[in-house]
Every structure is written in structure tokens, then in C-alpha cells.
Amino acid sequence: MPDVEPTINDAKDGKEYTEAKMNGFPEAATADRFEADDCRFLIVASKFQTGFDQPKLVAMYVDKKLGGVACVQTLSRLNRTTAGKTETFVLDFENSTDDIEKGFQPFYDRVTLSKETDPNQLYNIRTDLDKFGIHQPADVEAFATLWFADKPKLPLLHSAVDPVAKRWKSEAEEEQIDYKSKARDFVKLYSFMSSLVPMKDTGLEKLYVFLRFLLPKLPLKTW
């Protein structure tokens, strides 16, 4: 017996609603149509929580309880990599940190989650980074001026951060590790916070774009 598409009859307006009618294309085409540039949001109940491999997915808004393997499979929809995709984002309205940790625990030997996000940590990390003396306020300002110009020039951006990368390489290995770790923490936290609330401190924004450009110039090591 062929599958029957779920239908909702609205008693108020007397109209019949189906996925195909609301989307304007057949239900079977939903996954493929998400490749198109005009399809930016995918709203689902349970559909596509598993078995949906779409590398373009970068953000997820969760408005339902998740548990066990469904928790892992749902959040893992964001894990696919593609060109230009540098980070992912989840905003969960229903599940606590403990809920998600319990959902992942049976499948991973070690699960580490941040219990809270404090915007003031951005200032603490910035203070820690300043103590290294690897970059100076003038370095950040000079880079920001180039970055936010009407027509940023890539060679000039590189020349602005290359001396900082050189200073980093001259430091002891322990200092290199600590600086790079804190720089990453700052970039991740700022990216997350700026997705939730407007960030009015332009100094933080300048440091964010500076560190994002600098970090790829700090070579990976086997530590």
C-alpha cells in the first residue's frame, strides 16, 4: 500500500495542509531542494533527525526533548564538513547541559561540556592574551583598519599579522600552546555570544577578526 502524505485540516479556515503544498514541491524532493540557495531553513518535527547528510547545515535550534541515541543522531547532523564551513552552532530551548551529556555518555568514553557561558569571560581571556605580549593593541588596530576597509586587500592583511605570527614562533613551546589555546577560546566564545546578543564593544570585535586571521598562521604541533 503506498505511503499517504500526512494531511492537516484546519477547522478555522477550512484548508487542507500537506508538506508538499506548503513547500511548493513534492515531499520526496525536500532533501535535494535544501541544496538550493533559496532554501536556508529546514523546520522538522522528527523527520531528518537521522540519516540526513547535508554538509551545508551549520546551525540547529532545538525545541523538543532529546535523549539517548536520538540526541546523538540529531545533533550529529551538523558534523558534516564542506568548504567554507568553519564552525557549528546549537541553541537548545528544551534540554539542559546534563540532559545532553547523559545522551552522549553511553557512546563516548569522555564527554566534556561547558556548564555555562559568561560574556565576561571574553574580557578575562583578552587580559590573559595581553599578558603574553605576542600581539600589541597597535597590531589589532592596524589589522582592524585594513579588515573593515571598503575594499580589504588580502596581501596587506597578511603583512599585518605575519610579524605577530613570527613573535609567537619565537616563544617557548609552553607559551605557544597557552597563547594559541586562549586565542581559540576567545574566537569560539565570541562567535557564540555574538550569535545570541549584539556585541557593542568594538574592541572585542576587532580582536575577534584579528585572532581568526592569525590562528591559521600558528602551525599545528603534536603536543
C-alpha positions as CSV (number, residue, x, y, z in Angstrom):
1,M,0.0,0.0,0.0
2,P,1.6,3.3,-1.0
3,D,2.6,5.8,1.7
4,V,0.0,8.5,2.3
5,E,1.3,12.0,2.9
6,P,0.2,13.3,6.3
7,T,-2.6,15.9,6.0
8,I,-3.8,18.5,8.4
9,N,-7.3,20.1,8.1
10,D,-7.6,23.5,9.6
11,A,-11.0,23.9,11.1
12,K,-10.7,27.7,11.2
13,D,-10.0,28.3,7.5
14,G,-11.2,25.0,6.1
15,K,-8.0,24.5,4.2
16,E,-6.0,21.3,3.9
17,Y,-2.3,21.4,4.5
18,T,0.4,18.9,3.5
19,E,4.2,19.2,3.3
20,A,4.2,19.3,-0.5
21,K,1.5,22.0,-0.7
22,M,3.2,24.2,1.9
23,N,6.7,23.8,0.3
24,G,5.6,24.0,-3.3
25,F,7.4,20.8,-4.3
26,P,6.9,17.0,-3.7
27,E,7.8,15.7,-0.3
28,A,10.4,13.3,-1.7
29,A,12.3,16.3,-3.1
30,T,12.8,18.1,0.3
31,A,16.3,16.8,0.9
32,D,17.5,17.7,-2.5
33,R,15.9,21.1,-2.6
34,F,17.8,22.0,0.5
35,E,20.9,22.3,-1.7
36,A,19.4,25.3,-3.4
37,D,20.5,28.8,-2.2
38,D,16.9,29.9,-1.7
39,C,16.3,27.1,1.0
40,R,18.0,28.4,4.1
41,F,15.9,27.0,6.9
42,L,14.6,23.4,7.4
43,I,11.9,23.1,10.0
44,V,11.2,19.5,11.2
45,A,9.4,17.5,13.9
46,S,11.1,14.1,13.8
47,K,12.0,13.9,10.1
48,F,15.6,14.3,9.1
49,Q,16.9,13.7,12.6
50,T,18.7,10.6,11.3
51,G,20.2,9.6,8.0
52,F,20.2,13.1,6.6
53,D,23.7,14.1,5.4
54,Q,23.7,17.8,4.4
55,P,27.1,19.4,4.8
56,K,25.6,22.9,4.5
57,L,23.9,22.6,7.9
58,V,25.7,24.9,10.3
59,A,23.1,25.8,12.9
60,M,20.4,24.0,14.8
61,Y,17.6,25.3,17.0
62,V,16.2,22.6,19.3
63,D,12.7,22.9,20.7
64,K,12.0,19.3,21.8
65,K,13.3,16.9,24.3
66,L,16.2,14.7,23.1
67,G,17.6,11.6,24.8
68,G,19.8,8.6,24.2
69,V,20.8,7.7,20.6
70,A,18.2,10.2,19.2
71,C,20.2,13.0,20.9
72,V,23.5,11.9,19.4
73,Q,22.0,11.4,15.9
74,T,20.1,14.6,15.9
75,L,22.9,16.9,16.9
76,S,25.4,15.0,14.7
77,R,23.5,16.3,11.6
78,L,25.8,19.3,11.9
79,N,29.0,17.3,11.8
80,R,29.5,17.1,8.0
81,T,32.3,19.2,6.6
82,T,32.4,21.3,3.5
83,A,34.4,24.2,2.0
84,G,33.8,27.5,3.9
85,K,32.2,25.8,6.9
86,T,34.4,26.6,9.9
87,E,32.1,26.2,12.9
88,T,28.6,25.0,14.0
89,F,26.0,26.4,16.4
90,V,23.2,24.8,18.5
91,L,20.7,26.8,20.5
92,D,18.7,24.5,22.7
93,F,15.4,25.6,24.3
94,E,14.4,22.3,26.0
95,N,17.4,20.3,27.1
96,S,19.9,21.1,29.9
97,T,23.6,20.5,29.7
98,D,23.2,17.4,31.9
99,D,20.5,16.1,29.5
100,I,22.8,16.3,26.5
101,E,25.8,14.9,28.4
102,K,23.7,11.9,29.5
103,G,22.5,11.3,26.0
104,F,26.1,11.2,24.7
105,Q,27.7,9.4,27.6
106,P,26.9,5.8,26.5
107,F,28.6,6.3,23.1
108,Y,31.7,8.2,24.2
109,D,34.3,7.4,26.8
110,R,34.8,11.1,27.6
111,V,32.2,13.9,27.2
112,T,33.1,17.4,28.2
113,L,30.6,20.2,28.1
114,S,30.7,23.8,29.3
115,K,28.2,24.3,32.0
116,E,27.6,28.0,31.4
117,T,28.6,30.8,29.1
118,D,29.6,34.0,30.7
119,P,30.2,37.0,28.4
120,N,32.7,38.4,31.0
121,Q,35.0,35.6,30.1
122,L,35.8,37.4,26.9
123,Y,37.4,40.2,28.9
124,N,39.2,37.7,31.1
125,I,40.7,35.9,28.1
126,R,41.6,39.1,26.4
127,T,43.5,40.1,29.6
128,D,45.3,36.8,29.6
129,L,46.3,37.2,25.9
130,D,47.6,40.7,26.5
131,K,50.0,39.4,29.2
132,F,51.9,37.3,26.6
133,G,53.0,40.4,24.8
134,I,52.8,38.4,21.5
135,H,50.4,40.9,20.0
136,Q,50.1,44.6,20.8
137,P,47.0,46.8,20.8
138,A,48.5,48.6,17.8
139,D,48.7,45.3,15.9
140,V,44.9,44.7,16.4
141,E,44.0,48.2,15.5
142,A,46.1,48.2,12.3
143,F,44.6,44.9,11.2
144,A,41.1,46.1,12.0
145,T,41.6,49.2,9.9
146,L,42.5,47.1,7.0
147,W,39.8,44.4,7.6
148,F,36.9,46.9,7.8
149,A,38.1,49.0,4.9
150,D,35.7,49.3,2.0
151,K,37.9,47.1,-0.1
152,P,40.1,44.9,2.1
153,K,43.4,43.8,0.4
154,L,44.5,40.3,1.3
155,P,48.3,41.0,0.9
156,L,48.0,43.8,3.4
157,L,46.1,41.7,5.9
158,H,48.7,39.0,5.8
159,S,51.5,41.6,6.2
160,A,49.7,42.9,9.3
161,V,49.6,39.6,11.2
162,D,52.8,37.9,9.9
163,P,55.1,39.8,12.4
164,V,52.8,38.6,15.2
165,A,53.0,35.0,14.0
166,K,56.8,35.4,13.9
167,R,56.8,36.6,17.5
168,W,54.7,33.6,18.5
169,K,57.1,31.2,16.9
170,S,60.0,32.7,18.9
171,E,58.3,31.9,22.2
172,A,58.9,28.8,24.3
173,E,56.7,25.9,23.4
174,E,54.7,26.2,26.6
175,E,53.9,29.8,25.8
176,Q,52.9,29.0,22.3
177,I,50.5,26.3,23.5
178,D,48.9,28.6,26.1
179,Y,48.5,31.6,23.8
180,K,47.1,29.5,20.9
181,S,44.6,27.8,23.3
182,K,43.4,31.1,24.7
183,A,43.1,32.6,21.3
184,R,40.9,29.7,20.1
185,D,38.8,30.0,23.3
186,F,38.3,33.7,22.6
187,V,37.3,33.2,19.0
188,K,34.8,30.4,19.8
189,L,33.2,32.2,22.7
190,Y,32.9,35.5,20.8
191,S,31.4,33.7,17.8
192,F,28.9,32.0,20.1
193,M,28.0,35.1,22.1
194,S,27.6,37.4,19.0
195,S,25.1,34.9,17.6
196,L,22.9,35.4,20.6
197,V,23.2,39.0,21.5
198,P,24.5,42.2,19.9
199,M,28.1,42.8,21.0
200,K,28.6,46.5,21.4
201,D,32.3,46.5,22.4
202,T,34.1,47.2,19.1
203,G,37.4,46.3,20.8
204,L,36.2,42.7,21.2
205,E,35.1,42.6,17.5
206,K,38.5,43.9,16.4
207,L,40.3,41.3,18.5
208,Y,38.0,38.5,17.1
209,V,38.7,39.2,13.5
210,F,42.4,39.6,14.2
211,L,42.7,36.3,16.0
212,R,40.6,34.5,13.4
213,F,43.0,35.6,10.7
214,L,46.1,34.9,12.9
215,L,45.3,31.4,14.2
216,P,45.8,29.6,10.8
217,K,49.3,31.0,10.8
218,L,50.2,29.3,14.1
219,P,51.3,25.9,13.0
220,L,49.9,22.7,14.4
221,K,52.2,20.6,16.5
222,T,52.0,17.1,18.1
223,W,51.6,18.1,21.7
